[in-house]
């Protein structure tokens, strides 16, 4: 089992717009739950605060194996969401993939 964790920094700086964008991002990412048969779970969480050093949106997804993760990442719907994120929604991201034992 592979866990895929993505921390996302929002481009918006105004609090109301950040909340709106965070909700849109959550909905877009949750819409990817069915793109790969090897995707076991996928959910999106929000940081408890809004400290500047914190990353406000976190995706956590589990895949049966590395091939399933690759299928998810190369799926056209996933690529569309990434393109949308890169068009001014997300300013930065950090990704960690690791094996669950």
N, C-alpha and C positions, 0 to 999 in steps of 0.2 A: 504494500500500500504506500502510495506517495502522497504526502501533504504538500499543497501548493498554497503559500501565504503571500499575499500582495498587500502592501501598505501604500495608500494613495494620498498624495497631497493635492488639495484643491487649488485651482488657479484663482478663484474668487477670494476677495479679501473682506467684503462687507458681510456681517453675520447672517442676515436674512438670505442673501444670495448663496452663501456657503451652505446653509441648511437646505435650500432648494436644490442646489447642485448635488449635494450628498444624497438626497432622496432620489433624484433622477439617476444617479450613478448606481445606487443600490438596485433600483428597478431594472436598469439595463443589464447589470451583472446577473441578477437572479433570473433574468430571461434566458440565460445560457445553460440552465440546469439540464436541458434535454439534448444538448448538441453532441454528446459522446456517450455511448453505452457503457464506457468504462469509468464514467464520472459517478462516484458513489454519493457524495454530498457536496453542496456548495451553499455557502451563506455569506452574508455581508454584515459587518458590524460597524458601529460608530464608536469612536473614542468617547469616554465619559465626560471629557472637558473640551475646551477649545484653546488649550495652551499652544502658543506658536511653535514650540518644539515638537509637539505631538503630531502624529499623522492621523487625520480624522476618519478615514474610511479604510476598512480592512476586509479583504476577501480571504476566506479560508475554504479550500476545496480539497477533497480526497479523491484519489484516482486508484484504480486497481493496480496500475503499473505505469511505468514511464511511457510506454507506447500510447496509453489512453490519455495521458497528459499532453503528449505531442499531438494526438488527434484533436483534442480540445483547442489547443493553441493555434492550430492551422485551419480550423473550421472557419468557413466564410462569415458566419454570424459573429464569431469571436473577433475576427479581423475587423468587421464593421464596428463593433463596440470599441475596439482599440483606436480605430481611426477617429471615431466620435470623441473619445476621451482626449486624444491628442490635439483636437481642434479647439482647445481653450478651456476644457473642463478640468483636466488634471495637469498640474505643473510638474509633478515628479512622481516616481514610484520606486519602491524597493521590493524585490521578489526573493523569496527563499523557498526552495523545494527540498524536501528531505524524506527519507524513508521512515515509516512508522514501524517500530519493532514490537 
